[in-house]
Amino acid sequence: MGIPLDPNLSKLFRALGDDTRLLILDELRKRNDQTLFELCARLFDRYNVTLTRQAITRHLNTLEEAGLISTAWSGRTKVHSLTAHALTDTINPWLEPFFPGDTT
């Protein structure tokens, strides 16, 4: 029997455990509201990432499932944005035991 973990924490760490996903998050940190095409182009131009659109979509789905990005439709175009609240909402309670004197 394993130790029960918060499923959101597992999703978050899984999403953050891939270099390509970290590059995607960094690109969205620099500029929100990007389409799949824009992200693919930026990843290729800046980092020489040569993944297919389908592979990038799978990475985006993992990030969305972890709550790290949100999506919205602008007409027929899907845009992706960084949502940092998943990091603070999930990580802060997990780290609280390590800061017992912190009352902020």
N, CA, C and O atoms as a printed pandas DataFrame, in Angstrom:
     atom_number atom_name residue_name chain_id  residue_number  x_coord  y_coord  z_coord
0              1         N          MET        A               1    0.843   -1.182    0.000
1              2        CA          MET        A               1    0.000    0.000    0.000
2              3         C          MET        A               1    0.886    1.242    0.000
3              4         O          MET        A               1    1.762    1.391    0.852
4              5         N          GLY        A               2    0.650    2.125   -0.959
5              6        CA          GLY        A               2    1.434    3.338   -1.066
6              7         C          GLY        A               2    0.844    4.464   -0.240
7              8         O          GLY        A               2   -0.263    4.364    0.288
8              9         N          ILE        A               3    1.601    5.521   -0.145
9             10        CA          ILE        A               3    1.153    6.714    0.560
10            11         C          ILE        A               3    0.192    7.465   -0.354
11            12         O          ILE        A               3    0.511    7.712   -1.517
12            13         N          PRO        A               4   -0.988    7.833    0.163
13            14        CA          PRO        A               4   -1.926    8.562   -0.692
14            15         C          PRO        A               4   -1.411    9.975   -0.979
15            16         O          PRO        A               4   -1.036   10.713   -0.068
16            17         N          LEU        A               5   -1.404   10.319   -2.226
17            18        CA          LEU        A               5   -0.964   11.641   -2.654
18            19         C          LEU        A               5   -2.130   12.402   -3.252
19            20         O          LEU        A               5   -3.077   11.812   -3.772
20            21         N          ASP        A               6   -2.049   13.685   -3.172
21            22        CA          ASP        A               6   -3.009   14.547   -3.833
22            23         C          ASP        A               6   -2.865   14.326   -5.343
23            24         O          ASP        A               6   -1.775   14.520   -5.882
24            25         N          PRO        A               7   -3.928   13.928   -6.033
25            26        CA          PRO        A               7   -3.803   13.681   -7.476
26            27         C          PRO        A               7   -3.386   14.926   -8.249
27            28         O          PRO        A               7   -2.741   14.817   -9.292
28            29         N          ASN        A               8   -3.746   16.107   -7.750
29            30        CA          ASN        A               8   -3.326   17.340   -8.424
30            31         C          ASN        A               8   -1.820   17.524   -8.338
31            32         O          ASN        A               8   -1.196   18.021   -9.275
32            33         N          LEU        A               9   -1.241   17.125   -7.221
33            34        CA          LEU        A               9    0.201   17.224   -7.052
34            35         C          LEU        A               9    0.921   16.292   -8.029
35            36         O          LEU        A               9    1.927   16.670   -8.629
36            37         N          SER        A              10    0.405   15.086   -8.182
37            38        CA          SER        A              10    1.002   14.143   -9.128
38            39         C          SER        A              10    0.927   14.673  -10.555
39            40         O          SER        A              10    1.898   14.575  -11.305
40            41         N          LYS        A              11   -0.226   15.235  -10.934
41            42        CA          LYS        A              11   -0.383   15.797  -12.286
42            43         C          LYS        A              11    0.575   16.958  -12.501
43            44         O          LYS        A              11    1.174   17.102  -13.567
44            45         N          LEU        A              12    0.709   17.786  -11.464
45            46        CA          LEU        A              12    1.576   18.949  -11.569
46            47         C          LEU        A              12    3.034   18.535  -11.768
47            48         O          LEU        A              12    3.708   19.040  -12.666
48            49         N          PHE        A              13    3.518   17.617  -10.932
49            50        CA          PHE        A              13    4.906   17.179  -11.065
50            51         C          PHE        A              13    5.142   16.445  -12.382
51            52         O          PHE        A              13    6.205   16.581  -12.987
52            53         N          ARG        A              14    4.162   15.675  -12.822
53            54        CA          ARG        A              14    4.300   14.988  -14.109
54            55         C          ARG        A              14    4.417   16.010  -15.236
55            56         O          ARG        A              14    5.247   15.865  -16.134
56            57         N          ALA        A              15    3.582   17.038  -15.182
57            58        CA          ALA        A              15    3.601   18.066  -16.225
58            59         C          ALA        A              15    4.914   18.836  -16.228
59            60         O          ALA        A              15    5.423   19.197  -17.289
60            61         N          LEU        A              16    5.459   19.085  -15.052
61            62        CA          LEU        A              16    6.706   19.845  -14.953
62            63         C          LEU        A              16    7.946   18.989  -15.214
63            64         O          LEU        A              16    9.054   19.518  -15.300
64            65         N          GLY        A              17    7.770   17.684  -15.340
65            66        CA          GLY        A              17    8.892   16.769  -15.494
66            67         C          GLY        A              17    9.348   16.551  -16.917
67            68         O          GLY        A              17   10.032   15.566  -17.196
68            69         N          ASP        A              18    8.993   17.437  -17.824
69            70        CA          ASP        A              18    9.381   17.262  -19.223
70            71         C          ASP        A              18    9.945   18.578  -19.748
71            72         O          ASP        A              18    9.333   19.633  -19.581
72            73         N          ASP        A              19   11.110   18.512  -20.380
73            74        CA          ASP        A              19   11.772   19.725  -20.865
74            75         C          ASP        A              19   10.937   20.479  -21.901
75            76         O          ASP        A              19   10.897   21.709  -21.880
76            77         N          THR        A              20   10.274   19.765  -22.800
77            78        CA          THR        A              20    9.463   20.431  -23.818
78            79         C          THR        A              20    8.318   21.194  -23.171
79            80         O          THR        A              20    8.020   22.322  -23.564
80            81         N          ARG        A              21    7.674   20.586  -22.182
81            82        CA          ARG        A              21    6.578   21.276  -21.502
82            83         C          ARG        A              21    7.087   22.514  -20.762
83            84         O          ARG        A              21    6.396   23.530  -20.702
84            85         N          LEU        A              22    8.291   22.429  -20.201
85            86        CA          LEU        A              22    8.865   23.607  -19.544
86            87         C          LEU        A              22    9.142   24.722  -20.556
87            88         O          LEU        A              22    8.964   25.900  -20.249
88            89         N          LEU        A              23    9.577   24.347  -21.756
89            90        CA          LEU        A              23    9.788   25.353  -22.807
90            91         C          LEU        A              23    8.463   26.001  -23.202
91            92         O          LEU        A              23    8.399   27.214  -23.403
92            93         N          ILE        A              24    7.415   25.201  -23.313
93            94        CA          ILE        A              24    6.092   25.733  -23.648
94            95         C          ILE        A              24    5.640   26.716  -22.570
95            96         O          ILE        A              24    5.159   27.805  -22.882
96            97         N          LEU        A              25    5.794   26.332  -21.305
97            98        CA          LEU        A              25    5.406   27.219  -20.210
98            99         C          LEU        A              25    6.203   28.519  -20.253
99           100         O          LEU        A              25    5.657   29.596  -20.012
100          101         N          ASP        A              26    7.487   28.416  -20.559
101          102        CA          ASP        A              26    8.322   29.612  -20.628
102          103         C          ASP        A              26    7.869   30.523  -21.765
103          104         O          ASP        A              26    7.843   31.743  -21.608
104          105         N          GLU        A              27    7.515   29.946  -22.896
105          106        CA          GLU        A              27    7.019   30.760  -24.010
106          107         C          GLU        A              27    5.700   31.435  -23.651
107          108         O          GLU        A              27    5.473   32.586  -24.025
108          109         N          LEU        A              28    4.831   30.732  -22.932
109          110        CA          LEU        A              28    3.571   31.341  -22.516
110          111         C          LEU        A              28    3.792   32.373  -21.406
111          112         O          LEU        A              28    3.009   33.313  -21.269
112          113         N          ARG        A              29    4.841   32.202  -20.627
113          114        CA          ARG        A              29    5.185   33.209  -19.614
114          115         C          ARG        A              29    5.617   34.503  -20.296
115          116         O          ARG        A              29    5.309   35.598  -19.825
116          117         N          LYS        A              30    6.330   34.363  -21.405
117          118        CA          LYS        A              30    6.790   35.539  -22.140
118          119         C          LYS        A              30    5.635   36.248  -22.846
119          120         O          LYS        A              30    5.598   37.476  -22.926
120          121         N          ARG        A              31    4.683   35.441  -23.361
121          122        CA          ARG        A              31    3.529   36.032  -24.060
122          123         C          ARG        A              31    2.364   35.052  -24.009
123          124         O          ARG        A              31    2.445   33.947  -24.545
124          125         N          ASN        A              32    1.291   35.464  -23.364
125          126        CA          ASN        A              32    0.086   34.643  -23.263
126          127         C          ASN        A              32   -0.708   34.670  -24.561
127          128         O          ASN        A              32   -0.362   35.375  -25.509
128          129         N          ASP        A              33   -1.765   33.896  -24.581
129          130        CA          ASP        A              33   -2.713   33.864  -25.708
130          131         C          ASP        A              33   -2.039   33.506  -27.031
131          132         O          ASP        A              33   -2.127   34.251  -28.008
132          133         N          GLN        A              34   -1.366   32.357  -27.049
133          134        CA          GLN        A              34   -0.722   31.880  -28.267
134          135         C          GLN        A              34   -1.471   30.671  -28.819
135          136         O          GLN        A              34   -2.013   29.858  -28.070
136          137         N          THR        A              35   -1.487   30.575  -30.128
137          138        CA          THR        A              35   -2.108   29.434  -30.796
138          139         C          THR        A              35   -1.103   28.285  -30.884
139          140         O          THR        A              35    0.086   28.460  -30.615
140          141         N          LEU        A              36   -1.594   27.131  -31.258
141          142        CA          LEU        A              36   -0.723   25.976  -31.469
142          143         C          LEU        A              36    0.326   26.298  -32.532
143          144         O          LEU        A              36    1.499   25.964  -32.365
144          145         N          PHE        A              37   -0.084   26.935  -33.606
145          146        CA          PHE        A              37    0.852   27.303  -34.672
146          147         C          PHE        A              37    1.954   28.202  -34.134
147          148         O          PHE        A              37    3.131   27.978  -34.420
148          149         N          GLU        A              38    1.583   29.222  -33.355
149          150        CA          GLU        A              38    2.582   30.142  -32.808
150          151         C          GLU        A              38    3.555   29.415  -31.882
151          152         O          GLU        A              38    4.763   29.643  -31.943
152          153         N          LEU        A              39    3.030   28.545  -31.031
153          154        CA          LEU        A              39    3.899   27.810  -30.120
154          155         C          LEU        A              39    4.845   26.892  -30.876
155          156         O          LEU        A              39    6.031   26.824  -30.552
156          157         N          CYS        A              40    4.340   26.187  -31.875
157          158        CA          CYS        A              40    5.208   25.314  -32.669
158          159         C          CYS        A              40    6.318   26.121  -33.343
159          160         O          CYS        A              40    7.477   25.705  -33.355
160          161         N          ALA        A              41    5.957   27.273  -33.902
161          162        CA          ALA        A              41    6.946   28.114  -34.580
162          163         C          ALA        A              41    7.996   28.634  -33.604
163          164         O          ALA        A              41    9.187   28.627  -33.914
164          165         N          ARG        A              42    7.565   29.081  -32.435
165          166        CA          ARG        A              42    8.511   29.598  -31.439
166          167         C          ARG        A              42    9.439   28.493  -30.932
167          168         O          ARG        A              42   10.640   28.713  -30.772
168          169         N          LEU        A              43    8.882   27.309  -30.681
169          170        CA          LEU        A              43    9.707   26.206  -30.201
170          171         C          LEU        A              43   10.753   25.811  -31.236
171          172         O          LEU        A              43   11.884   25.471  -30.887
172          173         N          PHE        A              44   10.377   25.856  -32.496
173          174        CA          PHE        A              44   11.341   25.526  -33.552
174          175         C          PHE        A              44   12.382   26.632  -33.704
175          176         O          PHE        A              44   13.583   26.364  -33.726
176          177         N          ASP        A              45   11.915   27.875  -33.810
177          178        CA          ASP        A              45   12.829   28.998  -34.030
178          179         C          ASP        A              45   13.822   29.192  -32.887
179          180         O          ASP        A              45   15.009   29.416  -33.124
180          181         N          ARG        A              46   13.340   29.106  -31.660
181          182        CA          ARG        A              46   14.186   29.438  -30.513
182          183         C          ARG        A              46   14.963   28.251  -29.955
183          184         O          ARG        A              46   16.065   28.418  -29.432
184          185         N          TYR        A              47   14.387   27.043  -30.067
185          186        CA          TYR        A              47   15.005   25.890  -29.402
186          187         C          TYR        A              47   15.250   24.707  -30.339
187          188         O          TYR        A              47   15.734   23.661  -29.907
188          189         N          ASN        A              48   14.916   24.873  -31.618
189          190        CA          ASN        A              48   15.067   23.816  -32.608
190          191         C          ASN        A              48   14.290   22.545  -32.223
191          192         O          ASN        A              48   14.733   21.431  -32.503
192          193         N          VAL        A              49   13.144   22.723  -31.588
193          194        CA          VAL        A              49   12.263   21.598  -31.249
194          195         C          VAL        A              49   11.481   21.245  -32.505
195          196         O          VAL        A              49   10.750   22.077  -33.041
196          197         N          THR        A              50   11.637   20.008  -32.974
197          198        CA          THR        A              50   11.040   19.600  -34.243
198          199         C          THR        A              50    9.922   18.573  -34.049
199          200         O          THR        A              50    9.794   17.630  -34.830
200          201         N          LEU        A              51    9.127   18.762  -33.013
201          202        CA          LEU        A              51    8.006   17.848  -32.779
202          203         C          LEU        A              51    6.846   18.199  -33.701
203          204         O          LEU        A              51    6.724   19.333  -34.162
204          205         N          THR        A              52    6.003   17.216  -33.960
205          206        CA          THR        A              52    4.816   17.455  -34.772
206          207         C          THR        A              52    3.798   18.280  -33.988
207          208         O          THR        A              52    3.887   18.416  -32.768
208          209         N          ARG        A              53    2.829   18.826  -34.723
209          210        CA          ARG        A              53    1.751   19.567  -34.056
210          211         C          ARG        A              53    0.995   18.656  -33.095
211          212         O          ARG        A              53    0.562   19.096  -32.030
212          213         N          GLN        A              54    0.835   17.391  -33.468
213          214        CA          GLN        A              54    0.137   16.442  -32.607
214          215         C          GLN        A              54    0.899   16.211  -31.301
215          216         O          GLN        A              54    0.290   16.101  -30.237
216          217         N          ALA        A              55    2.218   16.137  -31.381
217          218        CA          ALA        A              55    3.028   15.939  -30.182
218          219         C          ALA        A              55    2.946   17.161  -29.266
219          220         O          ALA        A              55    2.831   17.024  -28.048
220          221         N          ILE        A              56    3.005   18.341  -29.853
221          222        CA          ILE        A              56    2.875   19.577  -29.051
222          223         C          ILE        A              56    1.479   19.636  -28.426
223          224         O          ILE        A              56    1.331   20.072  -27.285
224          225         N          THR        A              57    0.471   19.207  -29.156
225          226        CA          THR        A              57   -0.894   19.176  -28.615
226          227         C          THR        A              57   -0.980   18.256  -27.414
227          228         O          THR        A              57   -1.642   18.591  -26.432
228          229         N          ARG        A              58   -0.331   17.110  -27.465
229          230        CA          ARG        A              58   -0.331   16.204  -26.306
230          231         C          ARG        A              58    0.341   16.863  -25.106
231          232         O          ARG        A              58   -0.131   16.720  -23.978
232          233         N          HIS        A              59    1.431   17.579  -25.335
233          234        CA          HIS        A              59    2.081   18.306  -24.242
234          235         C          HIS        A              59    1.148   19.380  -23.681
235          236         O          HIS        A              59    1.050   19.548  -22.465
236          237         N          LEU        A              60    0.470   20.099  -24.561
237          238        CA          LEU        A              60   -0.467   21.134  -24.114
238          239         C          LEU        A              60   -1.612   20.526  -23.309
239          240         O          LEU        A              60   -2.051   21.107  -22.316
240          241         N          ASN        A              61   -2.094   19.365  -23.731
241          242        CA          ASN        A              61   -3.166   18.693  -22.987
242          243         C          ASN        A              61   -2.707   18.303  -21.583
243          244         O          ASN        A              61   -3.468   18.428  -20.623
244          245         N          THR        A              62   -1.470   17.831  -21.463
245          246        CA          THR        A              62   -0.922   17.477  -20.152
246          247         C          THR        A              62   -0.828   18.714  -19.264
247          248         O          THR        A              62   -1.159   18.660  -18.080
248          249         N          LEU        A              63   -0.378   19.822  -19.833
249          250        CA          LEU        A              63   -0.272   21.065  -19.066
250          251         C          LEU        A              63   -1.642   21.585  -18.647
251          252         O          LEU        A              63   -1.809   22.100  -17.541
252          253         N          GLU        A              64   -2.611   21.446  -19.532
253          254        CA          GLU        A              64   -3.973   21.890  -19.206
254          255         C          GLU        A              64   -4.589   21.012  -18.119
255          256         O          GLU        A              64   -5.249   21.514  -17.209
256          257         N          GLU        A              65   -4.375   19.716  -18.215
257          258        CA          GLU        A              65   -4.895   18.780  -17.210
258          259         C          GLU        A              65   -4.306   19.073  -15.827
259          260         O          GLU        A              65   -4.979   18.889  -14.813
260          261         N          ALA        A              66   -3.059   19.525  -15.788
261          262        CA          ALA        A              66   -2.409   19.859  -14.520
262          263         C          ALA        A              66   -2.819   21.240  -14.020
263          264         O          ALA        A              66   -2.458   21.630  -12.909
264          265         N          GLY        A              67   -3.562   21.977  -14.825
265          266        CA          GLY        A              67   -4.005   23.305  -14.424
266          267         C          GLY        A              67   -2.975   24.394  -14.649
267          268         O          GLY        A              67   -3.117   25.500  -14.126
268          269         N          LEU        A              68   -1.940   24.096  -15.420
269          270        CA          LEU        A              68   -0.876   25.070  -15.653
270          271         C          LEU        A              68   -1.176   26.019  -16.798
271          272         O          LEU        A              68   -0.613   27.112  -16.866
272          273         N          ILE        A              69   -2.058   25.611  -17.695
273          274        CA          ILE        A              69   -2.474   26.504  -18.770
274          275         C          ILE        A              69   -3.997   26.435  -18.887
275          276         O          ILE        A              69   -4.638   25.478  -18.452
276          277         N          SER        A              70   -4.541   27.475  -19.485
277          278        CA          SER        A              70   -5.966   27.489  -19.796
278          279         C          SER        A              70   -6.102   27.737  -21.290
279          280         O          SER        A              70   -5.190   28.255  -21.934
280          281         N          THR        A              71   -7.238   27.365  -21.820
281          282        CA          THR        A              71   -7.478   27.573  -23.243
282          283         C          THR        A              71   -8.795   28.307  -23.429
283          284         O          THR        A              71   -9.696   28.234  -22.594
284          285         N          ALA        A              72   -8.881   29.004  -24.528
285          286        CA          ALA        A              72  -10.102   29.705  -24.903
286          287         C          ALA        A              72  -10.175   29.702  -26.424
287          288         O          ALA        A              72   -9.162   29.594  -27.116
288          289         N          TRP        A              73  -11.367   29.819  -26.911
289          290        CA          TRP        A              73  -11.565   29.852  -28.356
290          291         C          TRP        A              73  -11.796   31.290  -28.795
291          292         O          TRP        A              73  -12.582   32.024  -28.195
292          293         N          SER        A              74  -11.101   31.670  -29.845
293          294        CA          SER        A              74  -11.297   32.956  -30.495
294          295         C          SER        A              74  -11.735   32.635  -31.919
295          296         O          SER        A              74  -10.908   32.471  -32.816
296          297         N          GLY        A              75  -13.043   32.549  -32.108
297          298        CA          GLY        A              75  -13.560   32.066  -33.385
298          299         C          GLY        A              75  -13.254   30.582  -33.511
299          300         O          GLY        A              75  -13.667   29.782  -32.672
300          301         N          ARG        A              76  -12.534   30.220  -34.557
301          302        CA          ARG        A              76  -12.154   28.820  -34.753
302          303         C          ARG        A              76  -10.728   28.534  -34.285
303          304         O          ARG        A              76  -10.182   27.462  -34.548
304          305         N          THR        A              77  -10.139   29.492  -33.598
305          306        CA          THR        A              77   -8.749   29.371  -33.158
306          307         C          THR        A              77   -8.694   29.176  -31.646
307          308         O          THR        A              77   -9.307   29.928  -30.889
308          309         N          LYS        A              78   -7.958   28.167  -31.221
309          310        CA          LYS        A              78   -7.772   27.898  -29.805
310          311         C          LYS        A              78   -6.500   28.594  -29.335
311          312         O          LYS        A              78   -5.434   28.427  -29.927
312          313         N          VAL        A              79   -6.624   29.380  -28.260
313          314        CA          VAL        A              79   -5.462   30.087  -27.725
314          315         C          VAL        A              79   -5.139   29.549  -26.337
315          316         O          VAL        A              79   -6.029   29.149  -25.586
316          317         N          HIS        A              80   -3.865   29.549  -26.015
317          318        CA          HIS        A              80   -3.351   28.973  -24.772
318          319         C          HIS        A              80   -2.725   30.067  -23.925
319          320         O          HIS        A              80   -2.036   30.948  -24.440
320          321         N          SER        A              81   -2.974   30.003  -22.605
321          322        CA          SER        A              81   -2.436   30.993  -21.671
322          323         C          SER        A              81   -1.925   30.302  -20.421
323          324         O          SER        A              81   -2.449   29.266  -20.011
324          325         N          LEU        A              82   -0.902   30.883  -19.822
325          326        CA          LEU        A              82   -0.329   30.382  -18.582
326          327         C          LEU        A              82   -1.242   30.744  -17.415
327          328         O          LEU        A              82   -1.744   31.865  -17.336
328          329         N          THR        A              83   -1.454   29.788  -16.511
329          330        CA          THR        A              83   -2.214   30.044  -15.287
330          331         C          THR        A              83   -1.368   29.555  -14.120
331          332         O          THR        A              83   -1.352   28.363  -13.812
332          333         N          ALA        A              84   -0.674   30.466  -13.482
333          334        CA          ALA        A              84    0.277   30.106  -12.437
334          335         C          ALA        A              84   -0.388   29.696  -11.132
335          336         O          ALA        A              84    0.287   29.179  -10.242
336          337         N          HIS        A              85   -1.691   29.912  -10.993
337          338        CA          HIS        A              85   -2.344   29.586   -9.719
338          339         C          HIS        A              85   -2.241   28.111   -9.383
339          340         O          HIS        A              85   -2.269   27.765   -8.202
340          341         N          ALA        A              86   -2.123   27.233  -10.353
341          342        CA          ALA        A              86   -1.992   25.795  -10.072
342          343         C          ALA        A              86   -0.714   25.521   -9.285
343          344         O          ALA        A              86   -0.687   24.651   -8.414
344          345         N          LEU        A              87    0.324   26.256   -9.592
345          346        CA          LEU        A              87    1.573   26.081   -8.850
346          347         C          LEU        A              87    1.402   26.477   -7.392
347          348         O          LEU        A              87    1.752   25.711   -6.495
348          349         N          THR        A              88    0.872   27.654   -7.153
349          350        CA          THR        A              88    0.751   28.122   -5.770
350          351         C          THR        A              88   -0.320   27.355   -5.007
351          352         O          THR        A              88   -0.117   27.014   -3.842
352          353         N          ASP        A              89   -1.452   27.077   -5.638
353          354        CA          ASP        A              89   -2.544   26.381   -4.952
354          355         C          ASP        A              89   -2.178   24.950   -4.578
355          356         O          ASP        A              89   -2.659   24.435   -3.569
356          357         N          THR        A              90   -1.340   24.307   -5.372
357          358        CA          THR        A              90   -0.981   22.913   -5.126
358          359         C          THR        A              90    0.298   22.779   -4.313
359          360         O          THR        A              90    0.373   21.952   -3.404
360          361         N          ILE        A              91    1.290   23.575   -4.629
361          362        CA          ILE        A              91    2.596   23.449   -3.986
362          363         C          ILE        A              91    2.609   24.052   -2.578
363          364         O          ILE        A              91    3.181   23.459   -1.663
364          365         N          ASN        A              92    1.992   25.217   -2.392
365          366        CA          ASN        A              92    2.058   25.867   -1.076
366          367         C          ASN        A              92    1.543   24.995    0.061
367          368         O          ASN        A              92    2.227   24.895    1.079
368          369         N          PRO        A              93    0.369   24.353   -0.050
369          370        CA          PRO        A              93   -0.065   23.491    1.050
370          371         C          PRO        A              93    0.879   22.306    1.280
371          372         O          PRO        A              93    1.043   21.848    2.410
372          373         N          TRP        A              94    1.482   21.826    0.226
373          374        CA          TRP        A              94    2.402   20.704    0.328
374          375         C          TRP        A              94    3.677   21.101    1.066
375          376         O          TRP        A              94    4.273   20.290    1.775
376          377         N          LEU        A              95    4.091   22.368    0.892
377          378        CA          LEU        A              95    5.323   22.858    1.520
378          379         C          LEU        A              95    5.108   23.424    2.920
379          380         O          LEU        A              95    6.084   23.624    3.643
380          381         N          GLU        A              96    3.878   23.688    3.328
381          382        CA          GLU        A              96    3.588   24.297    4.630
382          383         C          GLU        A              96    4.296   23.629    5.811
383          384         O          GLU        A              96    4.802   24.346    6.674
384          385         N          PRO        A              97    4.359   22.302    5.896
385          386        CA          PRO        A              97    5.035   21.695    7.046
386          387         C          PRO        A              97    6.509   22.067    7.182
387          388         O          PRO        A              97    7.077   21.939    8.267
388          389         N          PHE        A              98    7.127   22.518    6.117
389          390        CA          PHE        A              98    8.546   22.871    6.153
390          391         C          PHE        A              98    8.791   24.286    6.644
391          392         O          PHE        A              98    9.935   24.681    6.869
392          393         N          PHE        A              99    7.707   25.060    6.812
393          394        CA          PHE        A              99    7.814   26.446    7.268
394          395         C          PHE        A              99    6.903   26.673    8.462
395          396         O          PHE        A              99    5.978   27.481    8.382
396          397         N          PRO        A             100    7.148   25.964    9.588
397          398        CA          PRO        A             100    6.222   26.057   10.725
398          399         C          PRO        A             100    6.178   27.427   11.379
399          400         O          PRO        A             100    5.151   27.779   11.960
400          401         N          GLY        A             101    7.227   28.206   11.315
401          402        CA          GLY        A             101    7.237   29.516   11.956
402          403         C          GLY        A             101    6.707   30.622   11.080
403          404         O          GLY        A             101    6.544   31.748   11.551
404          405         N          ASP        A             102    6.435   30.346    9.840
405          406        CA          ASP        A             102    5.977   31.350    8.889
406          407         C          ASP        A             102    4.491   31.593    9.101
407          408         O          ASP        A             102    3.686   30.676    8.940
408          409         N          THR        A             103    4.121   32.804    9.458
409          410        CA          THR        A             103    2.716   33.141    9.693
410          411         C          THR        A             103    2.162   34.078    8.642
411          412         O          THR        A             103    1.087   34.646    8.832
412          413         N          THR        A             104    2.869   34.252    7.538
413          414        CA          THR        A             104    2.381   35.177    6.507
414          415         C          THR        A             104    1.352   34.549    5.641
415          416         O          THR        A             104    0.840   35.192    4.725
